[in-house]
Amino acid sequence: MTVDWSDPAAPLIRIGGDLAYTTAGPLRAEVDRILADAPPALVLDFTGLTFIDSTGLGVIVHAWREGQQCGTALRLCAVPRFLATILDMTGVTGLLARPLGEGLAATESTAGTA
């Protein structure tokens, strides 16, 4: 994982290798550190990603949820096909597509209807 601050309005985290139970902690901590400053956007670049498990997927959802709370849009780039498939199958693609500020309200209002 590396962080590119060349655009302070949209810090970019490059994620490579496996994003799994044993490796997701540092990414989550970095996401939290960046979101503490509430930049307009946070970009996750998956160019080097080779594997992701449910913990890694949870970090993506965590970044989205925390971004919603502080007004930071989450953008994913260079998403490999296997990750795009997982995001689609789990409904995370739809979650990430929600406009900033509407995401949590929509999630919370439907949580009690299931």
C-alpha beads as a LAMMPS data file, in Angstrom:
LAMMPS data file: protein, C-alpha beads

114 atoms
113 bonds

1 atom types
1 bond types

-500.0 500.0 xlo xhi
-500.0 500.0 ylo yhi
-500.0 500.0 zlo zhi

Masses

1 110.0

Atoms # bond

1 1 1 0.000 0.000 0.000
2 1 1 1.223 3.471 -0.886
3 1 1 -0.420 6.870 -0.549
4 1 1 -0.161 9.557 -3.216
5 1 1 -0.844 13.074 -1.896
6 1 1 -0.143 14.866 -5.209
7 1 1 -3.801 15.982 -5.184
8 1 1 -4.647 16.908 -1.564
9 1 1 -8.340 17.149 -2.512
10 1 1 -8.300 13.485 -3.542
11 1 1 -5.585 11.434 -1.847
12 1 1 -4.958 8.161 -3.660
13 1 1 -4.208 4.866 -1.937
14 1 1 -2.614 2.231 -4.179
15 1 1 -3.455 -1.276 -3.035
16 1 1 -1.489 -4.265 -4.254
17 1 1 -1.188 -7.951 -3.498
18 1 1 -3.714 -9.552 -1.175
19 1 1 -6.331 -7.557 0.705
20 1 1 -7.392 -10.088 3.285
21 1 1 -7.874 -10.684 6.998
22 1 1 -4.156 -10.628 7.725
23 1 1 -3.395 -7.532 5.592
24 1 1 -6.481 -5.295 5.774
25 1 1 -5.671 -3.607 9.106
26 1 1 -3.075 -1.135 7.787
27 1 1 -5.380 -0.099 4.926
28 1 1 -8.273 0.520 7.292
29 1 1 -6.013 2.574 9.571
30 1 1 -4.779 4.642 6.610
31 1 1 -8.345 5.221 5.399
32 1 1 -9.317 6.417 8.878
33 1 1 -6.267 8.695 9.072
34 1 1 -7.040 10.299 5.707
35 1 1 -10.756 10.662 6.384
36 1 1 -10.019 12.422 9.685
37 1 1 -9.085 15.431 7.509
38 1 1 -12.311 15.061 5.437
39 1 1 -10.891 15.593 1.942
40 1 1 -13.490 16.056 -0.827
41 1 1 -12.591 12.623 -2.261
42 1 1 -10.606 9.509 -1.470
43 1 1 -9.418 7.313 -4.326
44 1 1 -8.626 3.619 -3.929
45 1 1 -6.479 2.304 -6.795
46 1 1 -6.573 -1.485 -7.162
47 1 1 -4.051 -1.795 -10.010
48 1 1 -1.897 -4.330 -8.151
49 1 1 -4.645 -6.216 -6.312
50 1 1 -4.423 -9.982 -6.737
51 1 1 -6.867 -11.253 -4.092
52 1 1 -9.561 -9.938 -1.761
53 1 1 -11.579 -11.647 0.966
54 1 1 -14.570 -10.501 3.001
55 1 1 -12.366 -8.496 5.357
56 1 1 -10.918 -6.564 2.435
57 1 1 -14.403 -5.982 1.084
58 1 1 -15.369 -4.741 4.532
59 1 1 -12.607 -2.127 4.391
60 1 1 -14.059 -0.767 1.135
61 1 1 -17.520 -0.547 2.710
62 1 1 -15.999 1.033 5.826
63 1 1 -14.263 3.681 3.679
64 1 1 -17.563 4.441 1.931
65 1 1 -19.534 4.663 5.182
66 1 1 -16.964 6.851 6.953
67 1 1 -16.693 9.025 3.845
68 1 1 -20.458 9.509 3.867
69 1 1 -20.253 10.713 7.455
70 1 1 -17.516 13.265 6.812
71 1 1 -18.517 14.365 3.294
72 1 1 -15.787 12.528 1.394
73 1 1 -16.676 10.809 -1.867
74 1 1 -15.094 7.372 -2.336
75 1 1 -13.838 6.556 -5.827
76 1 1 -12.400 3.245 -6.974
77 1 1 -10.080 3.020 -9.953
78 1 1 -8.284 0.251 -11.843
79 1 1 -10.751 -2.281 -10.465
80 1 1 -9.784 -5.762 -11.697
81 1 1 -12.538 -7.911 -13.180
82 1 1 -12.630 -10.316 -10.224
83 1 1 -13.152 -7.408 -7.806
84 1 1 -15.824 -5.835 -10.016
85 1 1 -17.664 -9.162 -10.001
86 1 1 -17.472 -9.411 -6.210
87 1 1 -18.643 -5.814 -5.794
88 1 1 -21.607 -6.494 -8.108
89 1 1 -22.555 -9.813 -6.498
90 1 1 -22.508 -8.373 -2.979
91 1 1 -24.391 -5.173 -3.845
92 1 1 -21.443 -2.952 -2.985
93 1 1 -21.429 -1.479 -6.509
94 1 1 -24.896 -0.051 -5.898
95 1 1 -23.874 1.213 -2.492
96 1 1 -20.864 3.040 -3.916
97 1 1 -23.023 4.592 -6.652
98 1 1 -25.230 6.439 -4.166
99 1 1 -24.731 10.221 -4.170
100 1 1 -22.688 11.657 -1.341
101 1 1 -24.940 12.377 1.614
102 1 1 -27.762 10.076 0.516
103 1 1 -25.950 6.834 1.207
104 1 1 -26.307 6.511 4.957
105 1 1 -29.885 7.812 5.079
106 1 1 -30.945 5.280 2.456
107 1 1 -29.071 2.465 4.178
108 1 1 -30.504 3.293 7.603
109 1 1 -34.080 3.724 6.329
110 1 1 -34.079 0.315 4.651
111 1 1 -32.259 -1.486 7.466
112 1 1 -35.422 -1.924 9.510
113 1 1 -37.582 -3.071 6.591
114 1 1 -35.927 -6.414 5.944

Bonds

1 1 1 2
2 1 2 3
3 1 3 4
4 1 4 5
5 1 5 6
6 1 6 7
7 1 7 8
8 1 8 9
9 1 9 10
10 1 10 11
11 1 11 12
12 1 12 13
13 1 13 14
14 1 14 15
15 1 15 16
16 1 16 17
17 1 17 18
18 1 18 19
19 1 19 20
20 1 20 21
21 1 21 22
22 1 22 23
23 1 23 24
24 1 24 25
25 1 25 26
26 1 26 27
27 1 27 28
28 1 28 29
29 1 29 30
30 1 30 31
31 1 31 32
32 1 32 33
33 1 33 34
34 1 34 35
35 1 35 36
36 1 36 37
37 1 37 38
38 1 38 39
39 1 39 40
40 1 40 41
41 1 41 42
42 1 42 43
43 1 43 44
44 1 44 45
45 1 45 46
46 1 46 47
47 1 47 48
48 1 48 49
49 1 49 50
50 1 50 51
51 1 51 52
52 1 52 53
53 1 53 54
54 1 54 55
55 1 55 56
56 1 56 57
57 1 57 58
58 1 58 59
59 1 59 60
60 1 60 61
61 1 61 62
62 1 62 63
63 1 63 64
64 1 64 65
65 1 65 66
66 1 66 67
67 1 67 68
68 1 68 69
69 1 69 70
70 1 70 71
71 1 71 72
72 1 72 73
73 1 73 74
74 1 74 75
75 1 75 76
76 1 76 77
77 1 77 78
78 1 78 79
79 1 79 80
80 1 80 81
81 1 81 82
82 1 82 83
83 1 83 84
84 1 84 85
85 1 85 86
86 1 86 87
87 1 87 88
88 1 88 89
89 1 89 90
90 1 90 91
91 1 91 92
92 1 92 93
93 1 93 94
94 1 94 95
95 1 95 96
96 1 96 97
97 1 97 98
98 1 98 99
99 1 99 100
100 1 100 101
101 1 101 102
102 1 102 103
103 1 103 104
104 1 104 105
105 1 105 106
106 1 106 107
107 1 107 108
108 1 108 109
109 1 109 110
110 1 110 111
111 1 111 112
112 1 112 113
113 1 113 114
